Amino acid sequence: MERIWTPWRIKYIMSEKPKTCIICDKAREKSDKENYVVHRGERAFIMLNLYPYNNGHLLVSPYQHEPSLELLGPETLNEMMSLVALGLRLLRRTMNPGGFNVGVNIGKPAGAGIDDHVHIHVVPRWEGDTNFMPIISETRVIPELLDSTYERLMGALKDVIAG
């Protein structure tokens, strides 16, 4: 049997899990770089997923703590979709993906890892980016560190917003 060492995971495994909402906590804190917050809007924000499916996996989350989209007002919903579009433009500019998965998991049965605070996943995809690892060993191979991805996204953000 082959082994893949992921020593960075031990910090998460051994850490005390938060009793509060991680999305609300990150939104409230002003440590955007440490929390990988890419952009803040008036009603919602974009941050990198700490446990990505692929490099560049973004979360678009409202500041309002609600478990489902229909509980949010039209202004928040509109801003969230505008931020999804901003995330798409930013990822196209910096990572050149061939496609995207964009989606919302509402409730644990639908696969929501954080089921009490709705958020939209924006996952860049490339031809051949899946392999045997998730199927055989339930392991994802992420080739770039979050810090590097964050720096790349932040380096392009102003140009992407300016259009």
Residue pairs with C-beta under 8 A, 6 or more apart in sequence:
4 137
4 139
18 25
21 65
21 114
21 116
21 117
22 114
23 59
23 61
23 65
23 114
23 117
23 119
24 63
24 65
24 117
26 35
26 37
26 47
27 37
27 45
27 61
27 63
29 35
32 40
33 150
35 47
36 47
36 48
36 50
36 146
36 150
37 45
37 46
37 47
38 45
38 46
38 47
38 48
38 58
38 87
38 90
38 150
38 153
38 154
38 157
39 45
39 46
39 83
39 86
39 157
39 161
41 79
41 82
41 83
42 79
43 62
43 63
43 64
43 75
43 76
43 79
43 80
44 60
44 61
44 62
44 63
44 76
44 79
44 80
44 83
45 60
45 61
45 63
45 83
46 58
46 59
46 60
46 83
46 86
46 87
47 58
47 59
47 61
48 56
48 57
48 58
48 59
48 146
48 149
48 150
48 153
49 57
49 58
49 59
49 121
50 146
51 113
52 123
52 140
52 142
52 146
53 101
53 121
53 123
53 140
54 123
54 124
54 125
54 129
54 140
54 142
55 95
55 124
55 142
55 143
55 144
55 149
56 91
56 94
56 95
56 97
56 123
56 124
56 149
56 153
57 121
57 122
57 123
57 124
58 87
58 91
58 121
58 122
58 123
59 119
59 120
59 121
59 122
60 80
60 83
60 84
60 87
60 119
60 120
60 122
61 117
61 118
61 119
61 120
62 72
62 76
62 80
62 118
62 119
64 72
64 76
65 116
65 117
66 72
66 117
66 118
67 106
67 107
67 115
67 116
67 117
67 118
68 106
68 107
68 118
69 77
69 104
69 106
69 118
71 118
72 80
72 118
80 120
84 102
84 120
84 122
86 160
86 161
87 122
88 100
88 102
88 122
89 160
90 153
90 156
90 157
90 160
91 97
91 100
91 122
91 124
91 153
93 156
93 159
93 160
94 152
94 153
94 155
94 156
95 124
95 152
97 124
97 125
97 126
98 125
98 126
98 127
99 124
99 125
99 126
100 122
100 123
100 124
100 125
101 121
101 122
101 123
101 125
102 120
102 121
102 122
102 123
103 120
103 121
104 118
104 119
104 120
104 121
105 111
105 112
105 113
105 115
105 121
106 112
106 115
106 118
107 115
108 115
131 141
133 139
133 140
133 141
134 140
